[in-house]
Amino acid sequence: MRIRSYTKTLLFLWIALAGVPPLWVSAMTPPVQEDLGSRNYNLNTLFKLSGLEDIWGTIEFIVGGNINADALTPGQDEFARRIMHQAYSHENFNRTLRQPFVEDYKPQHIGPVVQWYRSALGKQIVELENEAKDPARQPVMELFAKKLLNSPPSEHRIGLVERIERSTHVTEAGKTLFLGYVRLMYPFNKKFKGKKLGKVLRVLEESITEPMREIVLRNRLFTYRGLKDKDLEKYAEFLNSRAGRWFSQTTLKGFNKGVKKASFKADIIQASLLKEIDSGGPEYPLLKDLVPPGQRYLLTGRRDPFLPLVTAQGLVDFSEVERRSEARLFGGELKDIPPLAFPIFVKIKDQYPHLYKELKYFESLFNNQEKLEEMEDDEYVQAVEDYRLALERSSNIKMDESPLQVEYDSLRMTGIIQKKSEAVAMFEIDTTGYGVKKGDRIGPVFGYVEEIANGQVIVTEKFRDYRGNILTKQKIIQFYQSASSEGNKNL
C-alpha cells in the first residue's frame, strides 16, 4: 500500500514539474469551435456551390425513369410528386437536409469541400448536373442511351462513373424517394390489391437496386460525356477523400431524413384525398389540385370532372387523344447558353482551327431553317447537342487576364489624370492602384475601355451568340464615393 501511494505521489510531482495538465483537466477543456456566424456562412456557401440547394430536384429527375412498372403505373410518379410538394416545401426540406451538417459539423472537412466546388472542375460538374435534369434535354439523353448499346464507353470510363455513383450515394437516395412514392400510391395501385404494404416495400427495396443503379449510371455517363477521363479521376479522388466521404454521407443522411418527414405529412394529405374521393364529390378540391388529369378518371370512375363537355367549337370528342409532338425551336434550344465573349472567339479563330471550323459550320446550319426542317428527328437532336457541346468547350477556353478583369463592384475609380492628349483613369482594387487607358481590358468579360471623359469610364463588351450575331453592351464606371453610392450601372 505504501509503495502504491509513493508511486502516485511521484507521478503527480512529475506532472507538476513537467507542466503537463492531468488527464481529467484535459477532458474538461472544451474543444475549440468556430463561432456560429462562421459555421452558418460556411454551410450556406457549401449548399450554394455544391448544388445541395436543389438535390431534391436532382433525385426527382432520376426517379422519373422507368424503374418498376408494377410499383408505379404511368402518371403515378407525377401524382406522388405533387402530394410530396404539397406536404413539404422546398424550404422545409432544405432545413431538414441541413440538420446533419450542423450536428456533425467538421471544420477540417468543410474547407476542402468548398474549395473543390470553387475550383473550375467542381463548378463545371455542378453546371453539367444541373443541365442534365432539364426536361428539354430528355430527347438528347434518350438518343445518347440508344447509342450506348452500339458504341459503349471504355471499361475504364464505366469504372470511373461507377466509382462516382457509389461515392455520391445517388442510388440509395433515389431508392428512398421511390419507395416514398410507392407508399403514397399504394391505395391507388390496383396491382397491389390484397398485398401488405410492408412486404411490398421490403421486396421492392431489394429488386429495384440494380434498375435504379442502371438509370443513375446512364444519367451520369450522359452528364459527364464532355469531360475527360482525367477529370473524372479527379472527381472520384475528391469523393473518396475524408472530406468527400463526410460530405456525401452527411448529404444522404439529411436527404433520407427529409424524405421521411415529407412522407409523414404526405400520408395525412393522402388520407384526406381518399376521404374526398369516397365522398363522391362533386367539387373534389384536393383531386383538382393534386391529381394529374390522366389519373382523375381512374380514381373517381368517371370522366375527368374538370374537363368541359362543350367548348366554343362544339362538343368535345373524347375519342381522339391529343398528341403533342416535340416542336423544333430551330436553335432556340441553345438560348440558355450565355453568348461567348468576342475576344475568346477571336482566340479560337487564331489558335483552335478545328473548333473554329465547327462553330462556323453550326452557325451556318442554324441560320438555315429550310435545311433544319429537312433533317430527320434524330439528326436534328444530334445537331443541337453537338453545337451545345462546341459552345460549352468554347466557353472553357482560358484567356490571359489582368488584375482589372474582375467584377465591376470590385473596381474603385479614384481619379482621372490628363496626360497631354491622353486620359488615364486611376483604379484601386483592395489596396493596390492601377492606371487604365483607352483600349485597356477591364471587367469580368474582357470588355475594353472605349472612352474616358466627363469623370467616367465607358467600357464596351462584345459577345457572339449561337447564330454568329455580334452583341454589344456598355458599362459606365463613375467615381467611387462609398460602399452605398458606388456608381456602376448598365447602359
C-alpha positions in Angstrom: 0.0 0.0 0.0 2.9 2.4 0.9 4.6 1.6 -2.4 1.5 2.4 -4.4 1.0 5.7 -2.5 4.6 6.6 -3.1 4.4 5.9 -6.8 1.2 8.0 -7.1 3.0 10.9 -5.4 5.9 10.7 -7.8 3.5 10.7 -10.7 1.8 13.9 -9.5 5.2 15.5 -8.8 6.4 14.7 -12.3 3.3 16.1 -13.9 3.6 19.3 -11.9 7.2 19.8 -12.8 6.7 18.9 -16.5 3.8 21.3 -16.8 1.5 18.6 -18.2 -2.1 19.0 -17.2 -3.7 16.0 -15.6 -5.9 13.8 -17.9 -9.1 14.9 -16.2 -8.2 18.5 -16.7 -7.7 17.9 -20.5 -11.0 16.1 -20.6 -12.8 19.1 -19.1 -11.3 21.6 -21.5 -13.9 22.3 -24.3 -12.7 21.8 -27.9 -12.1 24.9 -30.0 -15.1 25.6 -32.2 -15.9 28.0 -34.9 -18.4 30.7 -33.9 -22.0 30.3 -35.0 -21.8 33.0 -37.7 -18.7 31.4 -39.3 -20.4 28.0 -39.3 -23.6 29.3 -40.9 -21.6 31.2 -43.5 -19.6 28.1 -44.4 -22.8 25.9 -44.6 -24.6 28.5 -46.8 -21.6 28.6 -49.1 -21.4 24.8 -49.2 -25.1 24.4 -50.1 -25.0 27.1 -52.8 -21.8 25.9 -54.5 -22.4 22.2 -54.4 -25.9 22.1 -55.7 -27.3 20.8 -52.4 -30.0 23.6 -52.6 -31.7 21.5 -55.3 -30.7 18.0 -54.6 -34.4 17.1 -54.2 -34.9 18.1 -57.9 -31.9 16.1 -59.0 -33.1 12.9 -57.3 -36.7 13.5 -58.5 -35.4 13.6 -62.1 -33.6 10.2 -61.7 -36.6 8.6 -60.0 -38.7 9.7 -63.0 -37.1 7.0 -65.1 -38.9 3.6 -65.8 -37.8 1.7 -62.7 -40.6 -0.7 -62.0 -43.9 -0.6 -64.0 -45.8 -2.5 -61.4 -44.7 -0.4 -58.4 -45.7 2.9 -60.1 -48.1 2.8 -63.0 -47.8 5.6 -65.7 -48.5 9.0 -64.2 -48.3 7.9 -60.6 -44.8 9.3 -60.2 -46.1 12.8 -61.0 -49.1 12.2 -58.8 -46.9 11.3 -55.8 -44.5 14.2 -56.5 -47.4 16.6 -56.3 -48.5 15.3 -52.9 -44.9 15.4 -51.6 -44.5 19.1 -52.7 -47.9 20.0 -51.1 -46.8 18.3 -47.9 -43.3 19.6 -47.5 -42.0 22.8 -49.0 -38.6 23.2 -50.6 -37.5 25.4 -47.7 -38.6 22.9 -45.1 -36.8 20.1 -46.9 -33.5 22.1 -47.1 -33.8 22.9 -43.4 -34.0 19.2 -42.6 -31.2 18.4 -45.1 -29.0 20.9 -43.2 -29.5 19.4 -39.8 -27.0 16.6 -40.0 -24.4 19.1 -41.3 -25.0 21.2 -38.2 -24.9 18.2 -35.9 -21.8 16.7 -37.4 -20.1 19.9 -38.4 -16.5 19.3 -39.4 -14.4 22.5 -40.0 -11.5 20.4 -41.2 -13.7 18.8 -43.9 -16.0 21.7 -45.0 -13.0 23.8 -46.1 -11.7 21.2 -48.7 -15.2 20.5 -49.9 -15.9 24.2 -50.5 -12.5 24.6 -52.1 -13.3 21.7 -54.5 -16.7 23.2 -55.6 -15.0 26.6 -56.1 -12.5 25.0 -58.5 -13.1 25.2 -62.2 -13.8 21.5 -62.5 -16.1 21.5 -59.5 -18.1 24.3 -60.9 -18.2 22.6 -64.3 -19.5 19.3 -62.8 -22.3 21.2 -60.9 -23.3 23.0 -64.1 -23.4 19.8 -66.1 -25.5 18.0 -63.5 -28.0 20.9 -63.5 -28.2 21.0 -67.3 -28.8 17.2 -67.5 -32.0 17.3 -65.5 -33.5 20.0 -67.7 -36.6 18.3 -69.3 -35.7 19.9 -72.7 -32.6 17.7 -72.7 -34.6 14.5 -72.5 -34.7 13.7 -76.3 -30.9 14.1 -76.4 -30.5 11.8 -73.4 -32.7 9.2 -75.0 -30.7 9.4 -78.2 -27.4 9.1 -76.2 -28.8 6.0 -74.4 -29.6 4.3 -77.7 -26.1 4.9 -79.0 -24.6 3.4 -75.8 -25.9 0.0 -77.0 -23.9 0.1 -80.2 -20.8 2.0 -79.0 -20.4 1.6 -75.3 -17.7 3.7 -73.5 -14.4 2.0 -72.4 -14.4 -0.2 -69.3 -12.1 2.3 -67.6 -14.6 5.1 -68.1 -17.5 3.0 -66.9 -15.4 2.0 -63.9 -14.8 5.7 -63.1 -18.5 6.6 -63.4 -19.4 3.6 -61.2 -16.9 4.8 -58.5 -18.6 8.2 -58.6 -22.1 6.7 -58.4 -21.1 4.6 -55.3 -19.4 7.5 -53.6 -22.3 10.0 -54.1 -24.9 7.5 -52.9 -27.3 8.7 -55.6 -28.8 5.2 -56.0 -29.6 5.0 -52.3 -31.2 8.4 -52.2 -33.2 7.5 -55.3 -34.5 4.3 -53.7 -35.6 6.3 -50.6 -37.6 8.7 -52.7 -39.0 6.0 -55.0 -40.2 3.9 -52.0 -41.8 7.0 -50.6 -43.7 7.4 -53.9 -44.8 3.7 -53.8 -46.0 4.2 -50.2 -48.2 7.2 -51.3 -49.6 5.4 -54.3 -50.3 2.1 -52.6 -54.0 2.7 -52.1 -54.4 3.8 -55.7 -52.4 1.0 -57.3 -54.7 -2.0 -58.2 -51.7 -4.2 -58.8 -51.0 -4.2 -55.0 -54.6 -5.1 -54.0 -54.6 -7.7 -51.3 -50.9 -7.3 -50.6 -49.4 -5.9 -47.4 -47.6 -2.6 -47.8 -44.7 -3.6 -45.5 -44.0 -6.7 -47.6 -44.3 -4.8 -50.9 -41.8 -2.2 -49.7 -39.3 -4.9 -48.5 -39.4 -6.8 -51.8 -39.1 -3.6 -53.8 -36.1 -2.4 -51.7 -34.1 -5.4 -53.0 -35.5 -5.7 -56.5 -35.1 -2.0 -57.6 -31.5 -1.5 -56.6 -30.0 -2.7 -59.9 -32.6 -1.0 -62.2 -32.1 2.2 -60.2 -28.3 2.0 -60.5 -28.5 1.4 -64.2 -30.6 4.6 -64.6 -28.1 6.6 -62.4 -25.1 5.3 -64.5 -26.7 6.1 -67.8 -27.6 9.5 -66.4 -24.0 10.1 -65.2 -22.5 8.9 -68.5 -24.7 11.4 -70.3 -24.0 14.2 -67.9 -20.2 13.8 -67.9 -19.9 12.9 -71.7 -17.9 16.1 -72.3 -15.4 15.5 -69.5 -12.1 13.7 -70.0 -11.2 10.6 -68.0 -8.6 12.5 -66.0 -11.3 14.9 -64.9 -13.5 12.0 -63.7 -10.5 10.6 -61.9 -10.0 13.9 -60.0 -13.7 13.9 -59.1 -13.6 10.3 -57.9 -10.4 11.1 -55.9 -12.2 14.1 -54.2 -15.3 12.0 -53.4 -13.1 9.3 -51.8 -11.1 11.7 -49.7 -12.1 12.1 -46.0 -13.8 15.4 -46.7 -15.6 14.0 -49.7 -16.9 11.0 -47.8 -18.1 13.2 -45.0 -19.9 15.4 -47.5 -21.6 12.5 -49.3 -22.6 10.5 -46.2 -24.0 13.6 -44.4 -25.9 14.5 -47.6 -27.5 11.1 -47.7 -28.4 11.2 -44.0 -30.1 14.6 -44.4 -31.9 13.5 -47.6 -33.3 10.4 -46.0 -34.4 12.4 -43.0 -36.1 15.0 -45.3 -38.0 12.3 -47.3 -39.1 10.7 -44.1 -40.6 13.9 -42.8 -42.2 14.7 -46.2 -43.7 11.2 -46.4 -45.2 11.6 -42.9 -47.0 14.8 -43.8 -47.9 13.4 -47.3 -49.7 10.4 -45.6 -52.0 12.9 -44.0 -52.9 14.5 -47.3 -53.3 11.0 -48.9 -55.9 10.1 -46.2 -57.8 13.4 -46.9 -57.7 12.7 -50.6 -59.1 9.2 -50.1 -61.9 10.5 -47.9 -62.7 13.1 -50.6 -62.9 10.5 -53.4 -65.1 8.2 -51.2 -67.5 11.1 -50.6 -68.3 11.3 -54.3 -67.6 15.0 -54.7 -68.8 16.8 -56.7 -66.3 19.6 -56.0 -63.1 17.5 -55.4 -60.8 20.4 -54.4 -57.8 18.1 -53.5 -58.3 16.0 -56.6 -58.2 19.1 -58.8 -55.0 20.4 -57.1 -53.0 17.2 -56.7 -54.1 14.6 -59.2 -52.8 14.8 -62.9 -55.6 14.8 -65.5 -54.8 11.3 -66.7 -55.3 9.9 -63.2 -58.6 11.5 -62.3 -60.8 9.1 -64.2 -59.1 6.1 -62.6 -59.7 7.4 -59.1 -63.3 8.6 -59.5 -64.6 6.1 -62.1 -66.0 9.0 -64.1 -64.7 11.1 -66.9 -62.4 14.0 -65.8 -64.8 16.3 -63.8 -62.7 19.3 -64.6 -62.7 19.0 -68.4 -65.7 20.7 -70.2 -68.1 18.7 -72.3 -68.7 21.7 -74.6 -66.3 24.3 -75.9 -66.7 27.2 -78.4 -66.0 24.7 -81.1 -68.9 22.4 -80.0 -68.9 19.0 -78.3 -65.6 17.7 -77.1 -64.6 14.5 -78.9 -63.0 12.3 -76.1 -62.3 9.5 -78.6 -59.4 11.5 -80.0 -56.3 11.6 -77.9 -54.4 14.8 -78.4 -50.8 14.1 -79.3 -48.1 16.7 -78.6 -45.0 16.4 -80.8 -41.7 17.8 -79.9 -41.5 21.1 -81.6 -38.3 22.2 -83.3 -37.1 25.5 -82.0 -34.5 25.9 -84.8 -31.7 26.8 -82.4 -33.9 28.2 -79.6 -32.9 25.1 -77.6 -29.5 26.9 -77.3 -30.7 30.2 -75.8 -29.9 29.1 -72.3 -26.1 29.1 -73.2 -24.7 32.6 -72.5 -23.2 34.3 -75.6 -19.4 33.8 -76.0 -17.2 36.8 -75.1 -15.9 38.0 -78.5 -12.2 38.1 -77.5 -12.5 34.3 -76.8 -14.0 33.8 -80.2 -11.0 35.7 -81.8 -8.6 33.5 -79.8 -10.4 30.3 -81.1 -10.1 31.6 -84.6 -6.3 32.2 -84.2 -5.4 29.2 -82.1 -8.1 26.5 -82.4 -8.8 26.0 -86.1 -10.9 22.8 -85.7 -13.2 24.3 -83.1 -13.5 27.5 -85.1 -14.5 25.5 -88.2 -17.1 23.6 -86.1 -18.6 26.9 -84.7 -18.8 28.4 -88.2 -20.5 25.2 -89.6 -23.2 25.2 -86.9 -23.6 29.0 -87.2 -24.4 28.5 -90.9 -26.6 25.5 -90.2 -28.7 27.2 -87.5 -29.2 30.2 -89.8 -30.8 27.9 -92.4 -34.3 27.0 -91.3 -35.1 25.2 -94.5 -32.1 22.8 -94.0 -33.1 22.2 -90.4 -36.6 21.3 -91.4 -35.3 18.7 -93.9 -33.4 16.9 -91.1 -34.6 13.7 -89.5 -35.6 14.0 -85.8 -32.5 12.1 -84.6 -30.3 14.1 -86.9 -31.8 17.4 -85.7 -31.5 16.5 -82.0 -27.9 15.4 -82.5 -27.0 18.7 -84.3 -28.4 20.7 -81.4 -26.4 18.6 -78.9 -23.2 18.8 -80.9 -23.5 22.5 -81.2 -24.2 22.8 -77.5 -21.0 20.9 -76.7 -19.0 23.0 -79.1 -20.3 26.2 -77.4 -19.5 24.8 -73.9 -16.0 23.8 -75.0 -15.5 27.3 -76.3 -16.6 28.9 -73.1 -13.9 26.9 -71.3 -11.1 28.4 -73.3 -8.7 30.2 -71.0 -7.6 33.8 -71.6 -4.8 35.8 -70.2 -6.3 38.1 -67.6 -5.1 41.3 -65.9 -5.8 42.2 -62.3 -8.5 44.6 -63.6 -10.6 41.8 -65.1 -12.8 41.4 -62.0 -16.5 42.1 -61.2 -17.3 45.8 -61.6 -18.3 46.2 -58.0 -14.7 45.3 -57.0 -13.3 48.2 -59.0 -13.0 51.7 -57.4 -12.2 54.6 -59.7 -10.4 57.2 -57.5 -9.5 59.8 -60.2 -8.7 60.7 -63.7 -5.3 62.2 -64.8 -5.0 64.0 -68.1 -1.6 63.4 -69.8 -1.2 65.6 -72.8 -3.9 64.2 -75.2 -4.5 61.0 -73.3 -6.6 60.5 -70.1 -5.7 57.9 -67.5 -8.2 56.6 -65.1 -6.9 55.6 -61.7 -8.4 52.4 -60.1 -8.0 50.8 -56.8 -8.6 47.1 -56.0 -8.2 46.3 -52.3 -5.1 48.4 -51.6 -3.4 48.3 -55.0 -3.6 51.1 -57.5 -3.8 50.8 -61.3 -3.8 53.2 -64.3 -6.2 52.5 -67.2 -6.0 54.0 -70.7 -8.3 53.9 -73.7 -8.3 50.4 -75.2 -7.3 48.5 -72.0 -9.1 45.4 -70.9 -11.3 45.7 -67.9 -14.2 43.9 -66.2 -15.1 40.2 -65.9 -15.9 39.5 -69.6 -13.0 41.1 -71.4 -14.5 44.5 -72.0 -12.3 47.3 -73.3 -12.2 51.0 -72.3 -13.8 52.9 -75.2 -13.7 56.4 -73.6 -12.5 58.3 -70.6 -14.3 61.6 -70.3 -16.6 63.8 -68.0 -15.5 62.0 -64.9 -16.5 58.5 -66.1 -15.1 55.5 -67.9 -17.2 53.9 -70.7 -16.5 50.1 -71.1 -17.7 48.2 -74.2 -18.3 44.5 -74.1 -18.8 42.3 -77.2 -20.3 38.9 -77.4 -21.1 36.3 -80.1 -24.4 34.4 -79.9 -25.1 30.9 -81.3 -26.2 32.4 -84.7 -23.0 34.4 -85.1 -24.5 37.7 -84.3 -22.2 40.2 -82.5 -23.9 41.7 -79.4 -22.6 44.9 -77.8 -23.1 46.0 -74.2 -21.7 49.0 -72.4 -20.9 49.8 -68.7 -20.3 53.2 -67.2 -17.9 53.4 -64.2 -18.1 56.6 -62.2 -16.0 57.9 -59.3 -16.1 55.7 -56.2 -17.5 57.5 -53.2 -18.7 54.9 -50.7 -19.9 51.4 -50.4 -23.5 52.7 -50.7 -23.1 55.1 -53.5 -20.7 53.3 -55.9 -21.8 54.2 -59.4 -21.6 51.2 -61.7 -24.6 51.0 -63.9 -25.7 49.4 -67.2 -26.5 51.4 -70.2 
